[in-house]
Amino acid sequence: MFASDDRLPPADETAEWNLIVAVFNKPELLDEMDAESICRDFSTTANTILFTTISEMWSNNIRPDMGSLASTLRANNKLDPVGGMAAISRLMQASLDIFDWQFSLKTVKDLALSRRLAKAGVAVSQLAHDQTRPIIERLDTAQQLVYDIAQDNTDINHAIPSPEACDVVIDRLYSGRKDNIIGHGFNQLYSITGGIRDGHLHVVIGETSMGKSHFGIAQVVSYAPIVPVLAVTMEMDEDEYMTRILARYSGVDSQKILQNNLTEEELSRVVEATNIVSQLKLHIFKSSQPTGEQIRTEIRRCTRHWGERPRLLVIDYLQYMNTSGHRSRVEELGAITKDFKRVAMEFGLCSLLLSQARREIYERHDRRPKKNDSRECGTIENDANLILGLYRDEMARPDADDVELGKIEIGVLKNRGGKVNLTVKMDFDPTTSCFS
């Protein structure tokens, strides 16, 4: 355990100096680096100033030499902090071909990460002794500290020219890779929407008892045999959620399973279903009011467990969530939807938000949801890649002579880059969460 910063891992000043010499003699190398990030990796103020100044000069189309670098430093009152003209002369005398700049870059970054890890260790030690905060909150903070360091070590995306972008597409076509993942059981719907894609936000809107939770569970069942899935439930506990999944696989009424009112034959089917369900790549997270940070923690935990990241995150449901610092509930939920879009892009998964329909829908003659019908959240329409609306005739018009029983309509209300205003009609059994 490190007690203070003076116990941090040492830096390699030779590697830092070699890197500065490299970009001074050949500033084109900066085009291959994330200079802004590297500026934070040096161990001394002098080295940070030199690298930052050279980088900024190159960004302004100025090729650094002894005179231009000295004048730029002098104009910013930074010549003396770097060691004066002696430091500039040392740069001029250094040879570019006596070292491998990529090795020096890796050394600088690795040691910078080591120092950050040590600092995180100090912070975690302080968290362990902070009895004023709940332990789960301190654990989440500790995980985030380490996760942020890991994120510093990820590859940085850069703009690429069009020929290279074309090569990426052609390579994907010839290799047979796909950007989307298609689940099971919703063939017609997935033929329209393309299934799930990394970085996408999908929203499902429905009134109470229209089948939102059942649809979310059906999506879990559709994808968990293929890829890891994280299901976040605020309305049901883990037992009820799993009961509905077992009902889906066994064909036994979920209420009978919950009440333990089964025949021998039904019990046998449920037990047999557990053999299948136990093989699913599924994590269930129950929380009455989860925060975005808690869900990020669960995504990381799921990734460690399965050895690969979740590809689908199902949230049941949006209006149960809250945050702070916003003036109104509309702004609050708008911030939450934007955060889940960021989660999707940050972790390379698809976020599926189940959302309650706004009250005005009950006053309409046609109660089929529209894409702006999510309660208290007008930004969903802009943030979502896909919006689906659920409608059951038997719930909206129970006393009508021509009511359709056992049917559910899934309306494609928004489909960025695809067809919209289409409806998929399916058989639906709420006792088993079965769509067919």
C-alpha positions as CSV (number, residue, x, y, z in Angstrom):
1,M,0.0,0.0,0.0
2,F,1.3,3.4,-0.9
3,A,1.0,6.0,1.8
4,S,1.6,9.1,-0.3
5,D,2.7,10.2,-3.8
6,D,6.5,9.9,-2.8
7,R,6.0,6.1,-2.9
8,L,4.7,6.1,-6.5
9,P,6.4,3.9,-9.1
10,P,9.4,5.7,-10.7
11,A,9.3,7.3,-14.1
12,D,11.8,6.7,-16.9
13,E,13.1,10.1,-17.7
14,T,15.3,8.7,-20.5
15,A,12.3,7.3,-22.3
16,E,10.4,10.6,-21.8
17,W,13.3,12.6,-23.2
18,N,13.7,10.2,-26.2
19,L,10.0,10.7,-27.0
20,I,10.4,14.5,-26.9
21,V,13.5,14.3,-29.2
22,A,11.5,12.2,-31.6
23,V,8.6,14.6,-32.0
24,F,11.0,17.6,-32.2
25,N,13.1,16.1,-35.0
26,K,10.1,14.4,-36.7
27,P,6.8,16.2,-35.7
28,E,4.9,14.1,-38.3
29,L,5.0,11.3,-35.6
30,L,2.5,13.4,-33.6
31,D,-0.1,12.5,-36.3
32,E,0.2,8.9,-35.1
33,M,-0.2,9.7,-31.4
34,D,-2.9,11.0,-29.1
35,A,-0.8,14.0,-28.1
36,E,-3.4,15.3,-25.6
37,S,-3.4,12.1,-23.7
38,I,0.4,11.8,-23.8
39,C,0.8,15.2,-22.3
40,R,-0.6,13.9,-19.0
41,D,1.9,11.0,-19.0
42,F,5.2,12.8,-18.3
43,S,6.6,12.8,-14.8
44,T,8.2,16.3,-14.7
45,T,6.8,19.8,-15.5
46,A,9.7,20.5,-17.9
47,N,9.0,17.4,-20.0
48,T,5.3,18.1,-20.1
49,I,5.9,21.7,-21.2
50,L,8.3,20.7,-23.9
51,F,6.1,18.0,-25.4
52,T,3.0,20.1,-25.2
53,T,4.6,23.1,-26.8
54,I,6.0,21.0,-29.7
55,S,2.6,19.4,-30.2
56,E,0.8,22.8,-30.2
57,M,3.3,24.2,-32.7
58,W,2.7,21.3,-35.0
59,S,-1.1,21.7,-34.7
60,N,-0.6,25.3,-35.8
61,N,1.4,24.2,-38.9
62,I,4.7,25.4,-37.3
63,R,7.7,23.0,-37.7
64,P,9.7,23.3,-34.5
65,D,13.4,24.2,-34.7
66,M,15.8,25.7,-32.2
67,G,14.7,29.3,-32.9
68,S,10.9,28.8,-33.2
69,L,10.7,26.5,-30.1
70,A,12.8,28.9,-28.0
71,S,10.8,32.0,-29.1
72,T,7.5,30.2,-28.4
73,L,8.6,29.1,-25.0
74,R,9.9,32.6,-24.2
75,A,6.7,34.2,-25.3
76,N,4.7,32.0,-22.9
77,N,7.2,32.5,-20.0
78,K,8.1,28.8,-20.1
79,L,11.7,28.9,-21.3
80,D,13.2,29.0,-17.8
81,P,10.9,26.2,-16.4
82,V,12.2,23.8,-19.1
83,G,15.8,24.5,-18.4
84,G,16.5,27.5,-20.6
85,M,18.5,27.4,-23.8
86,A,20.6,24.6,-22.5
87,A,17.5,22.3,-22.8
88,I,16.9,23.5,-26.4
89,S,20.6,22.9,-27.3
90,R,20.4,19.4,-25.9
91,L,17.4,18.7,-28.2
92,M,19.4,19.9,-31.2
93,Q,22.3,17.6,-30.4
94,A,20.3,14.5,-29.8
95,S,20.1,11.9,-32.6
96,L,16.8,10.6,-33.9
97,D,17.9,7.2,-35.0
98,I,19.5,6.0,-31.7
99,F,16.2,4.8,-30.2
100,D,12.9,3.3,-31.0
101,W,10.3,6.0,-30.4
102,Q,7.4,3.5,-30.2
103,F,9.2,1.6,-27.4
104,S,9.8,4.9,-25.6
105,L,6.1,5.8,-26.0
106,K,5.0,2.5,-24.5
107,T,7.4,2.9,-21.6
108,V,6.1,6.4,-20.8
109,K,2.5,5.3,-21.0
110,D,3.0,2.1,-19.0
111,L,4.7,3.9,-16.2
112,A,2.1,6.7,-16.2
113,L,-0.6,4.1,-15.8
114,S,1.4,2.5,-13.0
115,R,1.5,5.8,-11.1
116,R,-2.2,6.3,-11.6
117,L,-2.9,2.8,-10.3
118,A,-0.8,3.6,-7.2
119,K,-2.8,6.8,-6.7
120,A,-6.0,4.8,-7.1
121,G,-4.7,2.4,-4.4
122,V,-4.3,5.4,-2.0
123,A,-7.8,6.5,-2.8
124,V,-9.2,3.0,-2.3
125,S,-7.5,2.8,1.0
126,Q,-9.1,6.0,2.1
127,L,-12.5,4.7,0.9
128,A,-12.1,1.6,3.1
129,H,-11.8,3.8,6.2
130,D,-14.6,6.3,5.2
131,Q,-17.5,5.0,7.4
132,T,-19.7,8.0,6.5
133,R,-20.6,6.5,3.1
134,P,-22.5,3.2,2.4
135,I,-20.2,0.3,1.6
136,I,-21.8,-0.4,-1.8
137,E,-21.3,3.2,-2.8
138,R,-17.6,3.0,-1.8
139,L,-17.2,-0.3,-3.7
140,D,-18.7,1.3,-6.8
141,T,-16.4,4.3,-6.5
142,A,-13.4,2.0,-6.1
143,Q,-14.4,0.0,-9.2
144,Q,-14.8,3.2,-11.2
145,L,-11.3,4.4,-10.1
146,V,-9.7,1.3,-11.5
147,Y,-12.0,1.2,-14.6
148,D,-11.0,4.8,-15.5
149,I,-7.4,3.8,-15.5
150,A,-8.1,0.8,-17.8
151,Q,-10.0,3.2,-20.1
152,D,-6.8,5.3,-20.4
153,N,-5.1,2.3,-21.9
154,T,-7.6,1.7,-24.7
155,D,-6.9,2.6,-28.3
156,I,-7.9,6.0,-29.4
157,N,-10.2,6.4,-32.4
158,H,-8.8,8.6,-35.2
159,A,-10.4,10.0,-38.3
160,I,-9.6,7.8,-41.3
161,P,-9.6,8.7,-45.0
162,S,-12.3,7.4,-47.3
163,P,-10.2,4.7,-49.0
164,E,-9.3,3.1,-45.6
165,A,-13.0,3.3,-44.6
166,C,-14.0,1.5,-47.8
167,D,-11.4,-1.2,-47.1
168,V,-13.0,-1.8,-43.7
169,V,-16.4,-2.3,-45.3
170,I,-15.1,-4.6,-48.1
171,D,-13.1,-6.6,-45.6
172,R,-16.2,-7.1,-43.5
173,L,-18.3,-8.2,-46.5
174,Y,-15.7,-10.7,-47.7
175,S,-15.1,-12.1,-44.2
176,G,-18.9,-12.6,-43.6
177,R,-18.9,-10.4,-40.4
178,K,-22.0,-8.5,-39.5
179,D,-22.5,-5.3,-37.5
180,N,-25.8,-6.6,-36.1
181,I,-26.9,-9.6,-34.1
182,I,-30.2,-11.4,-34.8
183,G,-31.9,-13.2,-31.9
184,H,-34.5,-16.0,-32.0
185,G,-38.3,-16.0,-32.2
186,F,-39.0,-12.6,-33.7
187,N,-38.1,-13.3,-37.4
188,Q,-40.5,-10.8,-39.0
189,L,-39.6,-8.0,-36.5
190,Y,-35.9,-8.6,-36.8
191,S,-36.1,-8.6,-40.6
192,I,-37.4,-5.0,-40.3
193,T,-35.1,-3.8,-37.5
194,G,-32.0,-5.8,-38.1
195,G,-31.9,-7.0,-34.5
196,I,-29.4,-5.3,-32.1
197,R,-26.3,-3.3,-32.9
198,D,-23.5,-2.0,-30.8
199,G,-23.9,1.6,-29.7
200,H,-27.7,1.6,-30.3
201,L,-30.5,2.8,-28.0
202,H,-33.8,0.9,-28.5
203,V,-37.0,2.0,-26.7
204,V,-40.2,0.1,-26.2
205,I,-43.3,2.2,-25.3
206,G,-46.5,0.7,-23.9
207,E,-49.3,1.3,-21.5
208,T,-49.7,-0.5,-18.2
209,S,-50.5,-4.2,-18.9
210,M,-49.7,-4.0,-22.6
211,G,-46.7,-6.4,-22.2
212,K,-43.6,-4.3,-21.8
213,S,-42.0,-6.5,-19.1
214,H,-43.0,-9.6,-21.1
215,F,-41.4,-8.1,-24.2
216,G,-38.2,-7.3,-22.3
217,I,-38.0,-10.9,-21.0
218,A,-38.7,-12.2,-24.5
219,Q,-35.7,-10.2,-25.8
220,V,-33.6,-11.6,-23.0
221,V,-34.7,-15.1,-24.0
222,S,-34.0,-14.3,-27.6
223,Y,-30.4,-13.2,-27.2
224,A,-29.0,-14.8,-24.0
225,P,-28.4,-18.1,-25.8
226,I,-26.1,-16.3,-28.2
227,V,-24.4,-13.4,-26.3
228,P,-24.1,-12.2,-22.7
229,V,-27.2,-10.2,-21.6
230,L,-27.6,-7.9,-18.5
231,A,-31.3,-7.5,-17.4
232,V,-32.0,-4.6,-14.9
233,T,-35.3,-5.0,-13.1
234,M,-36.9,-2.4,-10.9
235,E,-40.4,-3.8,-10.8
236,M,-39.7,-7.5,-10.1
237,D,-37.3,-9.2,-7.8
238,E,-34.8,-11.8,-9.2
239,D,-37.1,-14.7,-8.2
240,E,-40.1,-13.4,-10.1
241,Y,-38.0,-12.4,-13.1
242,M,-36.5,-15.9,-13.3
243,T,-39.9,-17.4,-12.8
244,R,-41.1,-15.7,-16.0
245,I,-38.1,-17.0,-17.9
246,L,-38.8,-20.5,-16.7
247,A,-42.4,-20.1,-17.6
248,R,-41.3,-19.2,-21.1
249,Y,-39.2,-22.3,-21.5
250,S,-41.5,-24.7,-19.7
251,G,-44.8,-23.5,-21.0
252,V,-46.1,-23.5,-17.4
253,D,-48.1,-20.5,-16.1
254,S,-45.7,-18.2,-14.2
255,Q,-48.4,-17.6,-11.4
256,K,-48.6,-21.4,-10.8
257,I,-44.8,-21.5,-10.4
258,L,-44.8,-18.5,-8.0
259,Q,-47.6,-20.1,-5.9
260,N,-45.9,-23.5,-6.0
261,N,-49.2,-25.0,-7.3
262,L,-47.9,-27.5,-9.9
263,T,-48.8,-30.9,-11.0
264,E,-46.0,-33.5,-11.1
265,E,-45.9,-33.2,-14.8
266,E,-45.6,-29.3,-14.6
267,L,-42.9,-29.6,-12.0
268,S,-40.9,-31.9,-14.2
269,R,-41.2,-29.4,-17.1
270,V,-40.0,-26.5,-14.9
271,V,-37.0,-28.6,-13.6
272,E,-36.2,-29.5,-17.2
273,A,-36.4,-25.9,-18.2
274,T,-33.8,-25.0,-15.5
275,N,-31.3,-27.2,-17.3
276,I,-31.7,-24.9,-20.4
277,V,-31.9,-21.6,-18.5
278,S,-28.8,-22.3,-16.5
279,Q,-26.8,-22.3,-19.7
280,L,-28.0,-18.8,-20.7
281,K,-25.4,-16.0,-20.6
282,L,-27.6,-13.9,-18.4
283,H,-27.1,-11.6,-15.3
284,I,-30.1,-10.2,-13.5
285,F,-29.6,-7.0,-11.5
286,K,-32.4,-6.0,-9.1
287,S,-32.5,-2.5,-7.7
288,S,-35.4,-0.2,-6.8
289,Q,-33.7,2.9,-8.2
290,P,-30.4,2.1,-9.9
291,T,-28.0,4.8,-11.0
292,G,-26.2,4.8,-14.3
293,E,-22.9,4.2,-12.4
294,Q,-24.3,1.1,-10.7
295,I,-25.4,-0.3,-14.0
296,R,-21.9,0.4,-15.4
297,T,-20.5,-1.5,-12.5
298,E,-22.8,-4.4,-13.2
299,I,-21.7,-4.4,-16.9
300,R,-18.1,-4.6,-15.9
301,R,-18.9,-7.4,-13.4
302,C,-20.8,-9.3,-16.2
303,T,-17.9,-8.9,-18.5
304,R,-15.5,-10.4,-16.0
305,H,-17.8,-13.3,-15.4
306,W,-18.3,-14.3,-19.0
307,G,-15.0,-13.2,-20.4
308,E,-16.8,-11.0,-22.9
309,R,-18.9,-7.9,-22.7
310,P,-22.7,-7.9,-22.6
311,R,-24.2,-7.2,-26.0
312,L,-27.7,-6.4,-24.8
313,L,-28.7,-4.3,-21.7
314,V,-32.5,-4.5,-20.9
315,I,-33.9,-1.8,-18.5
316,D,-37.3,-2.4,-17.0
317,Y,-38.3,0.3,-16.8
318,L,-37.3,3.9,-17.5
319,Q,-39.7,5.9,-15.3
320,Y,-38.5,4.1,-12.2
321,M,-35.0,5.6,-12.6
322,N,-33.9,8.9,-11.2
323,T,-30.9,11.1,-10.9
324,S,-30.3,14.5,-9.4
325,G,-29.4,18.1,-10.4
326,H,-32.2,18.6,-13.0
327,R,-34.9,21.1,-12.7
328,S,-37.8,18.9,-13.9
329,R,-38.7,15.2,-14.3
330,V,-38.7,15.7,-18.1
331,E,-35.1,17.0,-17.9
332,E,-34.1,14.2,-15.5
333,L,-35.4,11.4,-17.7
334,G,-33.9,13.1,-20.8
335,A,-30.5,13.0,-19.1
336,I,-31.1,9.3,-18.3
337,T,-31.9,8.3,-21.9
338,K,-28.8,10.2,-23.1
339,D,-26.7,8.4,-20.5
340,F,-27.9,5.0,-21.7
341,K,-27.0,6.0,-25.2
342,R,-23.5,6.8,-23.9
343,V,-23.4,3.5,-22.1
344,A,-24.3,1.7,-25.3
345,M,-21.4,3.5,-27.2
346,E,-19.0,3.2,-24.2
347,F,-19.3,-0.5,-23.8
348,G,-20.2,-1.6,-27.3
349,L,-23.7,-2.9,-26.6
350,C,-27.4,-2.3,-27.3
351,S,-29.4,-0.6,-24.6
352,L,-33.1,-1.6,-24.6
353,L,-35.2,0.8,-22.5
354,L,-38.8,-0.1,-21.6
355,S,-40.9,3.0,-21.2
356,Q,-44.4,3.7,-19.8
357,A,-46.7,5.5,-22.2
358,R,-47.9,9.0,-21.3
359,R,-51.4,9.4,-19.8
360,E,-52.7,11.3,-22.8
361,I,-52.8,8.1,-24.8
362,Y,-55.8,6.9,-22.8
363,E,-57.9,9.7,-24.1
364,R,-57.3,8.9,-27.8
365,H,-59.7,6.8,-29.8
366,D,-56.7,4.8,-31.2
367,R,-54.5,4.0,-28.3
368,R,-51.6,2.6,-30.3
369,P,-48.4,4.4,-29.2
370,K,-46.7,7.0,-31.3
371,K,-43.0,7.6,-31.2
372,N,-43.4,10.7,-28.9
373,D,-45.7,8.9,-26.4
374,S,-43.1,8.1,-23.8
375,R,-44.2,9.5,-20.5
376,E,-42.3,12.6,-19.3
377,C,-39.4,12.2,-21.7
378,G,-39.5,14.2,-25.0
379,T,-35.8,13.5,-25.8
380,I,-36.4,9.8,-26.4
381,E,-37.5,10.5,-30.0
382,N,-34.2,12.1,-30.8
383,D,-31.9,9.8,-28.8
384,A,-33.2,6.4,-29.8
385,N,-32.1,4.5,-32.9
386,L,-35.2,2.3,-32.7
387,I,-38.6,2.9,-31.1
388,L,-41.3,0.2,-30.8
389,G,-44.8,0.6,-29.6
390,L,-46.9,-2.3,-28.0
391,Y,-50.6,-2.6,-28.3
392,R,-53.1,-5.3,-27.2
393,D,-56.6,-4.9,-28.4
394,E,-58.1,-6.9,-25.6
395,M,-56.6,-4.5,-23.1
396,A,-57.5,-1.3,-24.9
397,R,-61.0,-2.4,-26.0
398,P,-62.0,-5.2,-23.7
399,D,-65.8,-4.8,-24.2
400,A,-65.7,-4.4,-28.0
401,D,-67.6,-7.1,-30.0
402,D,-64.7,-7.4,-32.5
403,V,-61.8,-7.4,-30.0
404,E,-58.8,-9.5,-30.9
405,L,-57.9,-12.0,-28.2
406,G,-54.4,-13.3,-27.6
407,K,-52.7,-10.9,-30.1
408,I,-50.1,-8.2,-29.7
409,E,-49.1,-5.6,-32.2
410,I,-45.5,-4.4,-32.3
411,G,-45.4,-1.1,-34.2
412,V,-42.1,0.1,-35.7
413,L,-42.3,3.8,-34.9
414,K,-38.7,4.9,-35.5
415,N,-36.0,2.9,-37.2
416,R,-33.0,5.0,-38.0
417,G,-31.8,3.9,-41.5
418,G,-34.7,1.5,-42.0
419,K,-38.4,1.1,-42.7
420,V,-40.9,2.7,-40.3
421,N,-44.7,2.7,-39.8
422,L,-44.9,-1.0,-40.1
423,T,-46.6,-3.4,-37.7
424,V,-45.8,-6.9,-36.7
425,K,-48.7,-8.9,-35.2
426,M,-47.9,-11.9,-33.0
427,D,-49.7,-14.4,-30.8
428,F,-49.0,-13.5,-27.2
429,D,-49.5,-15.5,-24.0
430,P,-48.9,-13.3,-20.8
431,T,-48.9,-16.4,-18.6
432,T,-45.7,-17.6,-20.2
433,S,-44.3,-14.4,-21.7
434,C,-44.5,-16.2,-25.0
435,F,-44.5,-14.3,-28.3
436,S,-45.1,-16.5,-31.4
